[in-house]
Amino acid sequence: MDKILRIDVGAEGGPKAAVTPLGEYEGMGGRGMTSMVIWKEVPADCHPLGPENKLVIAPGLMTGSAASTSGRISVGCKSPLTGGIKEANAGGQAGQVLARLGYAAIIIEGAAPDDACHKVLINKEGVQISDAAEYKGLKNYDLIEKIKPVYGEKVAVMSIGPAGEMKMAAATVAITDREMRPSRHAGRGGVGAVMGTKGIKAIIIDDAGTKMRPPKNPEKFKAANKTFTQGLRSHAVTGEGLPAYGTNVLTNVINEAGAYPTYNFKQGQYDDAAKISGEAIAELETKRGGNPTHGCHVGCAIRCSGIYVDKDGNYVTKQPEYETVWAHGGNCGICDPDAIARLDFLDDNIGLDTIEMGATIGVAMEAGLCNFGDAEGAIKLVEEVGQGTPLGRILGGGAALTAKALGIERAPVVKGQAMPAYDPRAVKGIGVTYATTPMGADHTAGYAIATNILKVGGDVDPLSTKGQVELSRNLQIATAAIDAAGYCLFIAFAILDQEETFNAMVDSINGMYDFNLTGDDVVALGKKILSMERDFNKKAGFTKEHDRLPKFMQREAIAPHNVTFDISDEELDTVFNW
């Protein structure tokens, strides 16, 4: 990956593409690339939907190679949801394909006319930008069906649905999977709204005629990658739990731990959790002819995704992930797997973040728009978002906006972004991450669940205040580096427990680039990325007071442990002291 594609959507005569060398961005990939470009090139005080903002798309440093489980892609911008810097990470095929074409990043910039709707074709011949009026208003699945007859079924597509076109703050960028379904999403922070402001409906990436990215030191790379893959397959989480049941293997685990937010974060356990657990849904998928074990991109050794089908064996959606099952399930008091799958499909089709929408529907239920447990009511609310009704536009703005509009205090958000499926009062390490990450409430920014609950990489009592700041700090640093490399975050389970697997990961990077990196260099990269992100947010007006959880979580104890979030502000302010 030796070049950057810049697309100026406001150029005279229509969007213009230019290919430039990496320059100062040499050595950056994934989240490292997106955050550095935003930090350097986007005025921190700009409006997220204004012309000064940029959308940056970057495969990881190892993406497009034979490195195991390395197909991730980052999408970055100033977030319309948080007002701060944002990186949304996704699987699917786009990262692999874009990297094999040699692009380290796509930077979309400038001001598009209000009615603009363009498509971008990237292949080995170059870049073509053309009018896409025929795609305007299409939902993601309908869009892909229009694209297939023209471009074939082996291309990768990044697209926005109606939510992105309407510039909703919960809008995603959809990415096609191995079957060319728009089922993978750069989901968080409203990145789809920024793509919408640029007038880009779809990016079609065709790597026909290209080859896998070759390592500079093939022998070193091959040996390291073999050891790394073996480590992933031998670990209980990455080799057994996730392939068998997907991420939803966590439902029973987190519910038993008393950290499963239910009824808009009112309690920590859900009586019907077993009905929507990973075990139950995998059994249902298998019985119906679906598939509980499936990789979202080529080269994944973990294969934590799946295919959810209806009672007649027809495709409904990808296997709903844990966060989705919780958001539209337990959080809303819905225990019907088919209803949750329907909501997942609607979110993907409209182009909405399932976490943000599930949290938003929970707030709407508390406000009385429909009752907890009312699956049809929840479906109708999400459909309103897709229709762009006045209520739908409020809901599409996320949980914080919805709570404000409906007069609800219990908005489970940090920096305007909804919390995922772990109550921070009962898992205090993830609470530190929610509060302090530059991204807004985001479990993937520093997944303390690994150590607090799963006892991976150590054992820190989830109910104690001791050790949580250090745990979150170390995981946030590690995560930023993993995101830059393009590895799936789930490799962390193995590398935290297995020193040999961690060393093999570092050596695979060394073999790819003929580097001599050490573990300390990986840590330094993570710190560099976080420092840029923190600096951007500071310039955007964020202060230490933004690194806080909602007041109700300090005041309201959550059952069954009857605990509040009691890590002091002073401790939270030390997370980035290094």
Secondary structure, 3 states (H helix, E strand, C coil): CCEEEEEECCCCCCCEEEEEECHHHCCCCHHHHHHHHHHHHCCCCCCCCCCCCCEEEEECCCCCCCCCCCCCEEEEEECCCCCCEEEEEECCCHHHHHHHCCEEEEEEECCCCCCCCEEEEEECCEEEEEECHHHCCCCHHHHHHHHHHHHCCCCEEEECCHHHHCCCCCECEEECCCCCCCCEEECCCCHHHHHHHCCEEEEEECCCCCCCCCCCCHHHHHHHHHHHHHHHHHCHHHHHHHHHHCHHHHHHHHHHCCCCCECCCCECCCCCHHHHCHHHHHHHHHHHCCEEEECCCCCCCCCCEEEEECCCCCEEEECCCHHHHHHHCHHHCCCCHHHHHHHHHHHHHHCECHHHHHHHHHHHHHCCCCCCCCHHHHHHHHHHHHHCCHHHHHHCCCHHHHHHHHCCCCCCEECCEECCCCCCCCCHHHHHHHHHCCCCCCHHHCCCHHHHCCCCCCCCCCCCCCCHHHHHHHHHHHHHHHHHHCCCCCHHHHHHHCHHHHHHHHHHHHHHHCCCCCHHHHHHHHHHHHHHHHHHHHHCCCCHHHCCCCHHHHHCCECCCCECCCCCHHHHCCCCCC
